[in-house]
Amino acid sequence: MADFNFELVSPERLLLSERVSEVVIPATEGEMTVMANHAPTMTTIKPGVVTVKAADGKVSRYVVFGGFADILPTGCTLLAESAVPAEEVDRTLIEKRIEAAKLELDDIAHSDEQRTRVETFLTELTQLNGILVAF
């Protein structure tokens, strides 16, 4: 199986930069599996879990809270708004983000577009909270 370069970057740090055989990312249109020679694509990322299969077969997971991915045949760069290794995720972290989104929803005037964006984000965080129970 062919390998490619993958980088996972957040504003806080570079979480991963290595040769991998496969990456599953939570794109806003659905999960995407990225492999070597993937068609060039740019996509936005929703809150979710990124699963990385290293060239040696080791699997690691990261929790991301939005961002975007730039996919090329030779590699993939995921620029996350915020990201942490899955084993470092504390359920209270997700619950705090859910509460913050609920407060933001309460503070929104009457902008339908902004309300829809926050409601969607809140739904994605709630789903992520349910997924993390499995870890």
N, CA, C and O atoms as a printed pandas DataFrame, in Angstrom:
     atom_number atom_name residue_name chain_id  residue_number  x_coord  y_coord  z_coord
0              1         N          MET        A               1    0.842   -1.168    0.000
1              2        CA          MET        A               1    0.000    0.000    0.000
2              3         C          MET        A               1    0.894    1.240    0.000
3              4         O          MET        A               1    1.879    1.298    0.736
4              5         N          ALA        A               2    0.556    2.217   -0.814
5              6        CA          ALA        A               2    1.349    3.440   -0.927
6              7         C          ALA        A               2    1.122    4.345    0.274
7              8         O          ALA        A               2    0.019    4.416    0.817
8              9         N          ASP        A               3    2.185    5.036    0.680
9             10        CA          ASP        A               3    2.118    5.966    1.798
10            11         C          ASP        A               3    2.134    7.396    1.275
11            12         O          ASP        A               3    2.510    7.648    0.130
12            13         N          PHE        A               4    1.721    8.327    2.128
13            14        CA          PHE        A               4    1.741    9.746    1.787
14            15         C          PHE        A               4    1.999   10.553    3.050
15            16         O          PHE        A               4    1.912   10.028    4.160
16            17         N          ASN        A               5    2.314   11.828    2.878
17            18        CA          ASN        A               5    2.586   12.709    4.014
18            19         C          ASN        A               5    1.287   13.237    4.593
19            20         O          ASN        A               5    0.389   13.639    3.853
20            21         N          PHE        A               6    1.183   13.236    5.924
21            22        CA          PHE        A               6    0.021   13.792    6.603
22            23         C          PHE        A               6    0.485   14.699    7.726
23            24         O          PHE        A               6    1.367   14.345    8.508
24            25         N          GLU        A               7   -0.124   15.879    7.795
25            26        CA          GLU        A               7    0.149   16.804    8.886
26            27         C          GLU        A               7   -1.161   17.226    9.516
27            28         O          GLU        A               7   -2.122   17.554    8.821
28            29         N          LEU        A               8   -1.189   17.214   10.842
29            30        CA          LEU        A               8   -2.324   17.696   11.613
30            31         C          LEU        A               8   -1.810   18.860   12.444
31            32         O          LEU        A               8   -0.958   18.690   13.317
32            33         N          VAL        A               9   -2.341   20.049   12.160
33            34        CA          VAL        A               9   -1.846   21.266   12.781
34            35         C          VAL        A               9   -3.000   22.000   13.451
35            36         O          VAL        A               9   -4.084   22.128   12.880
36            37         N          SER        A              10   -2.756   22.482   14.670
37            38        CA          SER        A              10   -3.716   23.355   15.346
38            39         C          SER        A              10   -2.973   24.646   15.674
39            40         O          SER        A              10   -1.746   24.685   15.585
40            41         N          PRO        A              11   -3.690   25.701   16.052
41            42        CA          PRO        A              11   -2.988   26.942   16.405
42            43         C          PRO        A              11   -1.998   26.756   17.560
43            44         O          PRO        A              11   -1.004   27.477   17.655
44            45         N          GLU        A              12   -2.275   25.792   18.431
45            46        CA          GLU        A              12   -1.417   25.565   19.583
46            47         C          GLU        A              12   -0.135   24.807   19.246
47            48         O          GLU        A              12    0.921   25.076   19.818
48            49         N          ARG        A              13   -0.238   23.837   18.292
49            50        CA          ARG        A              13    0.919   22.991   18.038
50            51         C          ARG        A              13    0.742   22.135   16.789
51            52         O          ARG        A              13   -0.353   22.003   16.243
52            53         N          LEU        A              14    1.858   21.562   16.361
53            54        CA          LEU        A              14    1.865   20.552   15.312
54            55         C          LEU        A              14    1.661   19.222   16.019
55            56         O          LEU        A              14    2.533   18.773   16.763
56            57         N          LEU        A              15    0.513   18.589   15.792
57            58        CA          LEU        A              15    0.218   17.337   16.486
58            59         C          LEU        A              15    0.839   16.127   15.816
59            60         O          LEU        A              15    1.236   15.175   16.488
60            61         N          LEU        A              16    0.925   16.161   14.490
61            62        CA          LEU        A              16    1.426   14.988   13.772
62            63         C          LEU        A              16    1.976   15.411   12.420
63            64         O          LEU        A              16    1.386   16.240   11.728
64            65         N          SER        A              17    3.098   14.839   12.056
65            66        CA          SER        A              17    3.686   15.037   10.738
66            67         C          SER        A              17    4.461   13.763   10.421
67            68         O          SER        A              17    5.575   13.567   10.908
68            69         N          GLU        A              18    3.866   12.902    9.604
69            70        CA          GLU        A              18    4.528   11.637    9.291
70            71         C          GLU        A              18    3.945   10.989    8.043
71            72         O          GLU        A              18    2.951   11.454    7.484
72            73         N          ARG        A              19    4.584    9.914    7.624
73            74        CA          ARG        A              19    4.116    9.119    6.492
74            75         C          ARG        A              19    3.015    8.200    7.010
75            76         O          ARG        A              19    3.182    7.522    8.024
76            77         N          VAL        A              20    1.900    8.188    6.308
77            78        CA          VAL        A              20    0.767    7.360    6.716
78            79         C          VAL        A              20    0.237    6.611    5.498
79            80         O          VAL        A              20    0.542    6.953    4.355
80            81         N          SER        A              21   -0.560    5.587    5.768
81            82        CA          SER        A              21   -1.163    4.846    4.662
82            83         C          SER        A              21   -2.624    5.246    4.455
83            84         O          SER        A              21   -3.182    5.058    3.374
84            85         N          GLU        A              22   -3.245    5.809    5.523
85            86        CA          GLU        A              22   -4.676    6.130    5.432
86            87         C          GLU        A              22   -5.054    7.110    6.550
87            88         O          GLU        A              22   -4.547    7.015    7.668
88            89         N          VAL        A              23   -5.951    8.052    6.232
89            90        CA          VAL        A              23   -6.483    8.989    7.218
90            91         C          VAL        A              23   -7.983    9.107    6.979
91            92         O          VAL        A              23   -8.421    9.279    5.842
92            93         N          VAL        A              24   -8.765    9.015    8.039
93            94        CA          VAL        A              24  -10.209    9.231    7.947
94            95         C          VAL        A              24  -10.491   10.555    8.647
95            96         O          VAL        A              24  -10.182   10.725    9.827
96            97         N          ILE        A              25  -11.087   11.500    7.901
97            98        CA          ILE        A              25  -11.347   12.838    8.443
98            99         C          ILE        A              25  -12.848   13.118    8.479
99           100         O          ILE        A              25  -13.591   12.647    7.617
100          101         N          PRO        A              26  -13.295   13.891    9.481
101          102        CA          PRO        A              26  -14.717   14.224    9.582
102          103         C          PRO        A              26  -15.058   15.466    8.755
103          104         O          PRO        A              26  -15.215   16.557    9.303
104          105         N          ALA        A              27  -15.169   15.298    7.459
105          106        CA          ALA        A              27  -15.513   16.417    6.574
106          107         C          ALA        A              27  -16.972   16.816    6.809
107          108         O          ALA        A              27  -17.780   15.999    7.248
108          109         N          THR        A              28  -17.298   18.056    6.518
109          110        CA          THR        A              28  -18.661   18.520    6.761
110          111         C          THR        A              28  -19.693   17.786    5.916
111          112         O          THR        A              28  -20.865   17.731    6.288
112          113         N          GLU        A              29  -19.286   17.230    4.803
113          114        CA          GLU        A              29  -20.211   16.483    3.939
114          115         C          GLU        A              29  -20.228   14.998    4.250
115          116         O          GLU        A              29  -20.905   14.227    3.570
116          117         N          GLY        A              30  -19.482   14.587    5.282
117          118        CA          GLY        A              30  -19.406   13.179    5.655
118          119         C          GLY        A              30  -17.959   12.763    5.822
119          120         O          GLY        A              30  -17.050   13.472    5.392
120          121         N          GLU        A              31  -17.744   11.618    6.444
121          122        CA          GLU        A              31  -16.381   11.149    6.648
122          123         C          GLU        A              31  -15.720   10.842    5.314
123          124         O          GLU        A              31  -16.350   10.312    4.399
124          125         N          MET        A              32  -14.431   11.187    5.219
125          126        CA          MET        A              32  -13.646   10.933    4.012
126          127         C          MET        A              32  -12.433   10.094    4.381
127          128         O          MET        A              32  -11.767   10.363    5.381
128          129         N          THR        A              33  -12.149    9.090    3.585
129          130        CA          THR        A              33  -10.918    8.333    3.749
130          131         C          THR        A              33   -9.932    8.845    2.715
131          132         O          THR        A              33  -10.207    8.820    1.515
132          133         N          VAL        A              34   -8.791    9.307    3.182
133          134        CA          VAL        A              34   -7.751    9.845    2.299
134          135         C          VAL        A              34   -6.632    8.823    2.217
135          136         O          VAL        A              34   -6.150    8.320    3.231
136          137         N          MET        A              35   -6.226    8.525    0.979
137          138        CA          MET        A              35   -5.120    7.602    0.740
138          139         C          MET        A              35   -4.205    8.233   -0.297
139          140         O          MET        A              35   -4.535    9.271   -0.870
140          141         N          ALA        A              36   -3.070    7.617   -0.537
141          142        CA          ALA        A              36   -2.127    8.121   -1.539
142          143         C          ALA        A              36   -2.817    8.250   -2.888
143          144         O          ALA        A              36   -3.683    7.446   -3.234
144          145         N          ASN        A              37   -2.433    9.254   -3.637
145          146        CA          ASN        A              37   -2.952    9.528   -4.978
146          147         C          ASN        A              37   -4.414    9.975   -4.981
147          148         O          ASN        A              37   -5.109    9.827   -5.987
148          149         N          HIS        A              38   -4.875   10.519   -3.864
149          150        CA          HIS        A              38   -6.244   11.049   -3.767
150          151         C          HIS        A              38   -6.368   12.256   -4.698
151          152         O          HIS        A              38   -5.408   13.003   -4.884
152          153         N          ALA        A              39   -7.518   12.435   -5.262
153          154        CA          ALA        A              39   -7.766   13.598   -6.111
154          155         C          ALA        A              39   -7.622   14.870   -5.284
155          156         O          ALA        A              39   -8.016   14.888   -4.118
156          157         N          PRO        A              40   -7.068   15.931   -5.858
157          158        CA          PRO        A              40   -6.940   17.191   -5.117
158          159         C          PRO        A              40   -8.309   17.674   -4.635
159          160         O          PRO        A              40   -9.263   17.762   -5.408
160          161         N          THR        A              41   -8.379   17.979   -3.354
161          162        CA          THR        A              41   -9.647   18.370   -2.739
162          163         C          THR        A              41   -9.372   19.314   -1.579
163          164         O          THR        A              41   -8.363   19.177   -0.886
164          165         N          MET        A              42  -10.256   20.258   -1.370
165          166        CA          MET        A              42  -10.260   21.066   -0.147
166          167         C          MET        A              42  -11.627   20.881    0.473
167          168         O          MET        A              42  -12.640   20.906   -0.225
168          169         N          THR        A              43  -11.659   20.693    1.800
169          170        CA          THR        A              43  -12.933   20.495    2.467
170          171         C          THR        A              43  -12.885   21.103    3.857
171          172         O          THR        A              43  -11.820   21.202    4.468
172          173         N          THR        A              44  -14.028   21.502    4.344
173          174        CA          THR        A              44  -14.111   21.965    5.719
174          175         C          THR        A              44  -14.296   20.752    6.629
175          176         O          THR        A              44  -14.788   19.703    6.215
176          177         N          ILE        A              45  -13.885   20.934    7.877
177          178        CA          ILE        A              45  -13.924   19.856    8.862
178          179         C          ILE        A              45  -14.905   20.231    9.963
179          180         O          ILE        A              45  -14.927   21.370   10.427
180          181         N          LYS        A              46  -15.714   19.263   10.376
181          182        CA          LYS        A              46  -16.630   19.485   11.493
182          183         C          LYS        A              46  -16.032   18.838   12.738
183          184         O          LYS        A              46  -15.097   18.045   12.623
184          185         N          PRO        A              47  -16.544   19.154   13.917
185          186        CA          PRO        A              47  -16.041   18.481   15.112
186          187         C          PRO        A              47  -16.187   16.968   14.972
187          188         O          PRO        A              47  -17.246   16.466   14.597
188          189         N          GLY        A              48  -15.123   16.260   15.273
189          190        CA          GLY        A              48  -15.149   14.805   15.136
190          191         C          GLY        A              48  -13.805   14.188   15.433
191          192         O          GLY        A              48  -12.921   14.820   16.013
192          193         N          VAL        A              49  -13.666   12.946   15.028
193          194        CA          VAL        A              49  -12.451   12.169   15.297
194          195         C          VAL        A              49  -11.714   11.920   13.982
195          196         O          VAL        A              49  -12.307   11.490   12.992
196          197         N          VAL        A              50  -10.413   12.199   13.992
197          198        CA          VAL        A              50   -9.536   11.896   12.865
198          199         C          VAL        A              50   -8.815   10.599   13.218
199          200         O          VAL        A              50   -8.173   10.502   14.264
200          201         N          THR        A              51   -8.924    9.604   12.339
201          202        CA          THR        A              51   -8.253    8.324   12.561
202          203         C          THR        A              51   -7.099    8.211   11.571
203          204         O          THR        A              51   -7.289    8.333   10.361
204          205         N          VAL        A              52   -5.905    7.976   12.100
205          206        CA          VAL        A              52   -4.696    7.938   11.285
206          207         C          VAL        A              52   -4.085    6.548   11.368
207          208         O          VAL        A              52   -3.835    6.028   12.456
208          209         N          LYS        A              53   -3.847    5.954   10.202
209          210        CA          LYS        A              53   -3.157    4.662   10.143
210          211         C          LYS        A              53   -1.756    4.934    9.601
211          212         O          LYS        A              53   -1.587    5.262    8.426
212          213         N          ALA        A              54   -0.759    4.795   10.468
213          214        CA          ALA        A              54    0.627    5.070   10.103
214          215         C          ALA        A              54    1.141    4.032    9.107
215          216         O          ALA        A              54    0.539    2.975    8.920
216          217         N          ALA        A              55    2.251    4.355    8.483
217          218        CA          ALA        A              55    2.850    3.442    7.507
218          219         C          ALA        A              55    3.184    2.090    8.137
219          220         O          ALA        A              55    3.167    1.066    7.453
220          221         N          ASP        A              56    3.488    2.082    9.436
221          222        CA          ASP        A              56    3.816    0.820   10.117
222          223         C          ASP        A              56    2.575    0.074   10.623
223          224         O          ASP        A              56    2.700   -0.980   11.246
224          225         N          GLY        A              57    1.371    0.620   10.356
225          226        CA          GLY        A              57    0.127   -0.038   10.737
226          227         C          GLY        A              57   -0.470    0.440   12.047
227          228         O          GLY        A              57   -1.605    0.091   12.372
228          229         N          LYS        A              58    0.277    1.235   12.805
229          230        CA          LYS        A              58   -0.220    1.752   14.082
230          231         C          LYS        A              58   -1.352    2.757   13.835
231          232         O          LYS        A              58   -1.247    3.617   12.960
232          233         N          VAL        A              59   -2.438    2.640   14.617
233          234        CA          VAL        A              59   -3.585    3.529   14.468
234          235         C          VAL        A              59   -3.628    4.508   15.638
235          236         O          VAL        A              59   -3.495    4.115   16.797
236          237         N          SER        A              60   -3.817    5.788   15.318
237          238        CA          SER        A              60   -3.961    6.804   16.363
238          239         C          SER        A              60   -5.173    7.668   16.028
239          240         O          SER        A              60   -5.575    7.785   14.871
240          241         N          ARG        A              61   -5.746    8.273   17.075
241          242        CA          ARG        A              61   -6.949    9.086   16.895
242          243         C          ARG        A              61   -6.761   10.455   17.532
243          244         O          ARG        A              61   -6.101   10.601   18.561
244          245         N          TYR        A              62   -7.360   11.452   16.891
245          246        CA          TYR        A              62   -7.307   12.826   17.362
246          247         C          TYR        A              62   -8.710   13.414   17.302
247          248         O          TYR        A              62   -9.474   13.122   16.382
248          249         N          VAL        A              63   -9.041   14.233   18.276
249          250        CA          VAL        A              63  -10.332   14.913   18.280
250          251         C          VAL        A              63  -10.098   16.325   17.755
251          252         O          VAL        A              63   -9.230   17.042   18.252
252          253         N          VAL        A              64  -10.874   16.721   16.750
253          254        CA          VAL        A              64  -10.768   18.053   16.163
254          255         C          VAL        A              64  -12.084   18.801   16.338
255          256         O          VAL        A              64  -13.156   18.204   16.430
256          257         N          PHE        A              65  -11.970   20.126   16.381
257          258        CA          PHE        A              65  -13.148   20.964   16.574
258          259         C          PHE        A              65  -13.290   21.951   15.420
259          260         O          PHE        A              65  -13.349   23.163   15.626
260          261         N          GLY        A              66  -13.344   21.417   14.207
261          262        CA          GLY        A              66  -13.493   22.260   13.026
262          263         C          GLY        A              66  -12.159   22.539   12.373
263          264         O          GLY        A              66  -11.101   22.203   12.905
264          265         N          GLY        A              67  -12.229   23.166   11.203
265          266        CA          GLY        A              67  -11.035   23.509   10.443
266          267         C          GLY        A              67  -11.236   23.182    8.977
267          268         O          GLY        A              67  -12.366   23.135    8.490
268          269         N          PHE        A              68  -10.133   22.954    8.273
269          270        CA          PHE        A              68  -10.240   22.519    6.884
270          271         C          PHE        A              68   -9.057   21.642    6.511
271          272         O          PHE        A              68   -8.013   21.671    7.162
272          273         N          ALA        A              69   -9.236   20.866    5.456
273          274        CA          ALA        A              69   -8.194   19.946    4.987
274          275         C          ALA        A              69   -7.869   20.246    3.532
275          276         O          ALA        A              69   -8.753   20.500    2.714
276          277         N          ASP        A              70   -6.586   20.209    3.236
277          278        CA          ASP        A              70   -6.078   20.372    1.878
278          279         C          ASP        A              70   -5.497   19.021    1.482
279          280         O          ASP        A              70   -4.500   18.573    2.049
280          281         N          ILE        A              71   -6.127   18.379    0.507
281          282        CA          ILE        A              71   -5.737   17.033    0.097
282          283         C          ILE        A              71   -5.130   17.083   -1.300
283          284         O          ILE        A              71   -5.722   17.637   -2.227
284          285         N          LEU        A              72   -3.951   16.501   -1.436
285          286        CA          LEU        A              72   -3.260   16.396   -2.721
286          287         C          LEU        A              72   -2.894   14.937   -2.953
287          288         O          LEU        A              72   -2.940   14.147   -2.010
288          289         N          PRO        A              73   -2.533   14.553   -4.171
289          290        CA          PRO        A              73   -2.143   13.160   -4.413
290          291         C          PRO        A              73   -0.943   12.723   -3.559
291          292         O          PRO        A              73   -0.793   11.538   -3.262
292          293         N          THR        A              74   -0.095   13.675   -3.168
293          294        CA          THR        A              74    1.117   13.346   -2.414
294          295         C          THR        A              74    0.986   13.556   -0.916
295          296         O          THR        A              74    1.907   13.218   -0.172
296          297         N          GLY        A              75   -0.140   14.109   -0.446
297          298        CA          GLY        A              75   -0.266   14.340    0.985
298          299         C          GLY        A              75   -1.548   15.038    1.373
299          300         O          GLY        A              75   -2.374   15.386    0.530
300          301         N          CYS        A              76   -1.692   15.233    2.678
301          302        CA          CYS        A              76   -2.882   15.873    3.231
302          303         C          CYS        A              76   -2.451   16.710    4.431
303          304         O          CYS        A              76   -1.698   16.251    5.290
304          305         N          THR        A              77   -2.940   17.938    4.471
305          306        CA          THR        A              77   -2.713   18.805    5.624
306          307         C          THR        A              77   -4.063   19.167    6.199
307          308         O          THR        A              77   -4.926   19.685    5.490
308          309         N          LEU        A              78   -4.252   18.900    7.478
309          310        CA          LEU        A              78   -5.487   19.249    8.158
310          311         C          LEU        A              78   -5.161   20.379    9.129
311          312         O          LEU        A              78   -4.400   20.193   10.078
312          313         N          LEU        A              79   -5.741   21.550    8.884
313          314        CA          LEU        A              79   -5.568   22.704    9.755
314          315         C          LEU        A              79   -6.800   22.786   10.638
315          316         O          LEU        A              79   -7.872   23.197   10.193
316          317         N          ALA        A              80   -6.638   22.393   11.888
317          318        CA          ALA        A              80   -7.762   22.322   12.816
318          319         C          ALA        A              80   -7.885   23.608   13.626
319          320         O          ALA        A              80   -6.881   24.218   13.993
320          321         N          GLU        A              81   -9.121   24.015   13.900
321          322        CA          GLU        A              81   -9.344   25.155   14.790
322          323         C          GLU        A              81   -8.805   24.835   16.170
323          324         O          GLU        A              81   -8.258   25.700   16.854
324          325         N          SER        A              82   -8.966   23.582   16.571
325          326        CA          SER        A              82   -8.449   23.070   17.837
326          327         C          SER        A              82   -8.403   21.555   17.695
327          328         O          SER        A              82   -9.288   20.956   17.084
328          329         N          ALA        A              83   -7.362   20.932   18.264
329          330        CA          ALA        A              83   -7.230   19.474   18.164
330          331         C          ALA        A              83   -6.411   18.949   19.337
331          332         O          ALA        A              83   -5.503   19.615   19.835
332          333         N          VAL        A              84   -6.756   17.740   19.762
333          334        CA          VAL        A              84   -6.019   17.062   20.833
334          335         C          VAL        A              84   -6.013   15.562   20.546
335          336         O          VAL        A              84   -6.940   15.046   19.922
336          337         N          PRO        A              85   -4.966   14.857   21.001
337          338        CA          PRO        A              85   -5.000   13.395   20.880
338          339         C          PRO        A              85   -6.214   12.863   21.642
339          340         O          PRO        A              85   -6.552   13.374   22.710
340          341         N          ALA        A              86   -6.864   11.845   21.100
341          342        CA          ALA        A              86   -8.097   11.317   21.697
342          343         C          ALA        A              86   -7.897   10.892   23.147
343          344         O          ALA        A              86   -8.803   11.049   23.965
344          345         N          GLU        A              87   -6.727   10.357   23.475
345          346        CA          GLU        A              87   -6.505    9.906   24.850
346          347         C          GLU        A              87   -6.393   11.063   25.845
347          348         O          GLU        A              87   -6.466   10.842   27.054
348          349         N          GLU        A              88   -6.218   12.295   25.353
349          350        CA          GLU        A              88   -6.145   13.470   26.220
350          351         C          GLU        A              88   -7.492   14.161   26.399
351          352         O          GLU        A              88   -7.604   15.122   27.160
352          353         N          VAL        A              89   -8.510   13.674   25.702
353          354        CA          VAL        A              89   -9.818   14.332   25.761
354          355         C          VAL        A              89  -10.529   13.971   27.053
355          356         O          VAL        A              89  -10.670   12.803   27.414
356          357         N          ASP        A              90  -10.961   15.000   27.723
357          358        CA          ASP        A              90  -11.735   14.857   28.952
358          359         C          ASP        A              90  -13.177   15.182   28.580
359          360         O          ASP        A              90  -13.424   16.175   27.896
360          361         N          ARG        A              91  -14.116   14.381   29.010
361          362        CA          ARG        A              91  -15.531   14.611   28.676
362          363         C          ARG        A              91  -15.979   16.012   29.062
363          364         O          ARG        A              91  -16.849   16.588   28.408
364          365         N          THR        A              92  -15.389   16.567   30.121
365          366        CA          THR        A              92  -15.784   17.913   30.537
366          367         C          THR        A              92  -15.389   18.952   29.495
367          368         O          THR        A              92  -16.036   19.994   29.387
368          369         N          LEU        A              93  -14.334   18.684   28.725
369          370        CA          LEU        A              93  -13.936   19.598   27.655
370          371         C          LEU        A              93  -15.058   19.737   26.638
371          372         O          LEU        A              93  -15.398   20.852   26.241
372          373         N          ILE        A              94  -15.633   18.625   26.215
373          374        CA          ILE        A              94  -16.729   18.646   25.246
374          375         C          ILE        A              94  -17.959   19.305   25.879
375          376         O          ILE        A              94  -18.624   20.124   25.244
376          377         N          GLU        A              95  -18.248   18.953   27.101
377          378        CA          GLU        A              95  -19.424   19.518   27.765
378          379         C          GLU        A              95  -19.309   21.028   27.932
379          380         O          GLU        A              95  -20.311   21.735   27.822
380          381         N          LYS        A              96  -18.102   21.537   28.197
381          382        CA          LYS        A              96  -17.894   22.990   28.291
382          383         C          LYS        A              96  -18.138   23.659   26.949
383          384         O          LYS        A              96  -18.724   24.739   26.887
384          385         N          ARG        A              97  -17.691   23.021   25.876
385          386        CA          ARG        A              97  -17.917   23.588   24.535
386          387         C          ARG        A              97  -19.409   23.567   24.183
387          388         O          ARG        A              97  -19.911   24.487   23.537
388          389         N          ILE        A              98  -20.108   22.523   24.608
389          390        CA          ILE        A              98  -21.551   22.453   24.367
390          391         C          ILE        A              98  -22.255   23.585   25.117
391          392         O          ILE        A              98  -23.120   24.258   24.558
392          393         N          GLU        A              99  -21.887   23.792   26.371
393          394        CA          GLU        A              99  -22.492   24.872   27.167
394          395         C          GLU        A              99  -22.204   26.229   26.548
395          396         O          GLU        A              99  -23.092   27.080   26.498
396          397         N          ALA        A             100  -20.977   26.450   26.074
397          398        CA          ALA        A             100  -20.614   27.716   25.437
398          399         C          ALA        A             100  -21.441   27.942   24.170
399          400         O          ALA        A             100  -21.869   29.063   23.895
400          401         N          ALA        A             101  -21.661   26.877   23.402
401          402        CA          ALA        A             101  -22.477   26.995   22.185
402          403         C          ALA        A             101  -23.928   27.304   22.532
403          404         O          ALA        A             101  -24.579   28.083   21.836
404          405         N          LYS        A             102  -24.440   26.698   23.604
405          406        CA          LYS        A             102  -25.819   26.983   24.041
406          407         C          LYS        A             102  -25.955   28.443   24.470
407          408         O          LYS        A             102  -26.950   29.095   24.151
408          409         N          LEU        A             103  -24.958   28.958   25.194
409          410        CA          LEU        A             103  -24.983   30.360   25.606
410          411         C          LEU        A             103  -24.929   31.287   24.397
411          412         O          LEU        A             103  -25.628   32.299   24.346
412          413         N          GLU        A             104  -24.089   30.930   23.426
413          414        CA          GLU        A             104  -24.000   31.732   22.201
414          415         C          GLU        A             104  -25.335   31.724   21.468
415          416         O          GLU        A             104  -25.749   32.744   20.916
416          417         N          LEU        A             105  -25.999   30.591   21.460
417          418        CA          LEU        A             105  -27.298   30.479   20.800
418          419         C          LEU        A             105  -28.330   31.382   21.485
419          420         O          LEU        A             105  -29.152   32.013   20.820
420          421         N          ASP        A             106  -28.277   31.436   22.811
421          422        CA          ASP        A             106  -29.197   32.293   23.563
422          423         C          ASP        A             106  -28.933   33.776   23.313
423          424         O          ASP        A             106  -29.859   34.586   23.355
424          425         N          ASP        A             107  -27.668   34.137   23.052
425          426        CA          ASP        A             107  -27.286   35.537   22.862
426          427         C          ASP        A             107  -27.517   36.052   21.450
427          428         O          ASP        A             107  -27.486   37.261   21.218
428          429         N          ILE        A             108  -27.745   35.160   20.517
429          430        CA          ILE        A             108  -27.915   35.573   19.118
430          431         C          ILE        A             108  -29.218   36.346   18.958
431          432         O          ILE        A             108  -30.268   35.929   19.446
432          433         N          ALA        A             109  -29.133   37.463   18.275
433          434        CA          ALA        A             109  -30.330   38.272   18.028
434          435         C          ALA        A             109  -31.290   37.487   17.135
435          436         O          ALA        A             109  -31.839   36.471   17.559
436          437         N          HIS        A             110  -31.490   37.940   15.935
437          438        CA          HIS        A             110  -32.425   37.242   15.049
438          439         C          HIS        A             110  -31.816   36.941   13.684
439          440         O          HIS        A             110  -32.529   36.904   12.680
440          441         N          SER        A             111  -30.520   36.729   13.642
441          442        CA          SER        A             111  -29.853   36.388   12.394
442          443         C          SER        A             111  -30.035   34.899   12.131
443          444         O          SER        A             111  -29.444   34.067   12.820
444          445         N          ASP        A             112  -30.845   34.563   11.143
445          446        CA          ASP        A             112  -31.106   33.155   10.836
446          447         C          ASP        A             112  -29.830   32.407   10.445
447          448         O          ASP        A             112  -29.637   31.254   10.831
448          449         N          GLU        A             113  -28.965   33.065    9.680
449          450        CA          GLU        A             113  -27.737   32.421    9.220
450          451         C          GLU        A             113  -26.819   32.079   10.405
451          452         O          GLU        A             113  -26.285   30.973   10.484
452          453         N          GLN        A             114  -26.646   33.027   11.310
453          454        CA          GLN        A             114  -25.797   32.784   12.466
454          455         C          GLN        A             114  -26.415   31.747   13.397
455          456         O          GLN        A             114  -25.707   30.896   13.935
456          457         N          ARG        A             115  -27.711   31.813   13.587
457          458        CA          ARG        A             115  -28.413   30.847   14.437
458          459         C          ARG        A             115  -28.253   29.429   13.867
459          460         O          ARG        A             115  -27.984   28.486   14.611
460          461         N          THR        A             116  -28.415   29.290   12.571
461          462        CA          THR        A             116  -28.270   27.980   11.929
462          463         C          THR        A             116  -26.856   27.443   12.097
463          464         O          THR        A             116  -26.670   26.256   12.365
464          465         N          ARG        A             117  -25.852   28.315   11.941
465          466        CA          ARG        A             117  -24.458   27.902   12.087
466          467         C          ARG        A             117  -24.199   27.388   13.504
467          468         O          ARG        A             117  -23.580   26.339   13.679
468          469         N          VAL        A             118  -24.667   28.118   14.509
469          470        CA          VAL        A             118  -24.440   27.707   15.894
470          471         C          VAL        A             118  -25.228   26.443   16.229
471          472         O          VAL        A             118  -24.721   25.576   16.940
472          473         N          GLU        A             119  -26.460   26.322   15.728
473          474        CA          GLU        A             119  -27.251   25.113   15.968
474          475         C          GLU        A             119  -26.570   23.886   15.365
475          476         O          GLU        A             119  -26.548   22.819   15.977
476          477         N          THR        A             120  -26.018   24.043   14.165
477          478        CA          THR        A             120  -25.301   22.948   13.510
478          479         C          THR        A             120  -24.072   22.554   14.322
479          480         O          THR        A             120  -23.815   21.369   14.532
480          481         N          PHE        A             121  -23.316   23.548   14.777
481          482        CA          PHE        A             121  -22.127   23.285   15.586
482          483         C          PHE        A             121  -22.504   22.567   16.883
483          484         O          PHE        A             121  -21.815   21.638   17.306
484          485         N          LEU        A             122  -23.582   22.992   17.502
485          486        CA          LEU        A             122  -24.060   22.370   18.738
486          487         C          LEU        A             122  -24.444   20.907   18.503
487          488         O          LEU        A             122  -24.132   20.040   19.320
488          489         N          THR        A             123  -25.111   20.641   17.400
489          490        CA          THR        A             123  -25.478   19.265   17.046
490          491         C          THR        A             123  -24.228   18.409   16.841
491          492         O          THR        A             123  -24.162   17.272   17.308
492          493         N          GLU        A             124  -23.234   18.967   16.137
493          494        CA          GLU        A             124  -21.993   18.223   15.881
494          495         C          GLU        A             124  -21.243   17.933   17.179
495          496         O          GLU        A             124  -20.692   16.845   17.345
496          497         N          LEU        A             125  -21.218   18.897   18.101
497          498        CA          LEU        A             125  -20.564   18.670   19.390
498          499         C          LEU        A             125  -21.286   17.588   20.199
499          500         O          LEU        A             125  -20.649   16.755   20.845
500          501         N          THR        A             126  -22.603   17.611   20.156
501          502        CA          THR        A             126  -23.394   16.610   20.882
502          503         C          THR        A             126  -23.125   15.219   20.314
503          504         O          THR        A             126  -22.980   14.258   21.069
504          505         N          GLN        A             127  -23.058   15.109   18.998
505          506        CA          GLN        A             127  -22.732   13.821   18.364
506          507         C          GLN        A             127  -21.321   13.374   18.743
507          508         O          GLN        A             127  -21.093   12.197   19.021
508          509         N          LEU        A             128  -20.384   14.308   18.754
509          510        CA          LEU        A             128  -19.000   13.985   19.128
510          511         C          LEU        A             128  -18.955   13.480   20.567
511          512         O          LEU        A             128  -18.226   12.534   20.868
512          513         N          ASN        A             129  -19.712   14.091   21.443
513          514        CA          ASN        A             129  -19.765   13.675   22.840
514          515         C          ASN        A             129  -20.232   12.215   22.926
515          516         O          ASN        A             129  -19.697   11.443   23.722
516          517         N          GLY        A             130  -21.218   11.834   22.117
517          518        CA          GLY        A             130  -21.692   10.451   22.082
518          519         C          GLY        A             130  -20.658    9.495   21.525
519          520         O          GLY        A             130  -20.545    8.362   21.993
520          521         N          ILE        A             131  -19.903    9.933   20.535
521          522        CA          ILE        A             131  -18.856    9.090   19.935
522          523         C          ILE        A             131  -17.748    8.816   20.939
523          524         O          ILE        A             131  -17.227    7.703   21.009
524          525         N          LEU        A             132  -17.389    9.832   21.715
525          526        CA          LEU        A             132  -16.286    9.686   22.659
526          527         C          LEU        A             132  -16.581    8.712   23.783
527          528         O          LEU        A             132  -15.659    8.231   24.441
528          529         N          VAL        A             133  -17.847    8.415   24.014
529          530        CA          VAL        A             133  -18.211    7.416   25.018
530          531         C          VAL        A             133  -17.603    6.067   24.642
531          532         O          VAL        A             133  -17.240    5.285   25.521
532          533         N          ALA        A             134  -17.490    5.790   23.345
533          534        CA          ALA        A             134  -16.931    4.520   22.865
534          535         C          ALA        A             134  -15.442    4.380   23.152
535          536         O          ALA        A             134  -14.923    3.266   23.203
536          537         N          PHE        A             135  -14.753    5.502   23.339
537          538        CA          PHE        A             135  -13.304    5.447   23.612
538          539         C          PHE        A             135  -13.133    5.174   25.054
539          540         O          PHE        A             135  -12.003    5.081   25.535
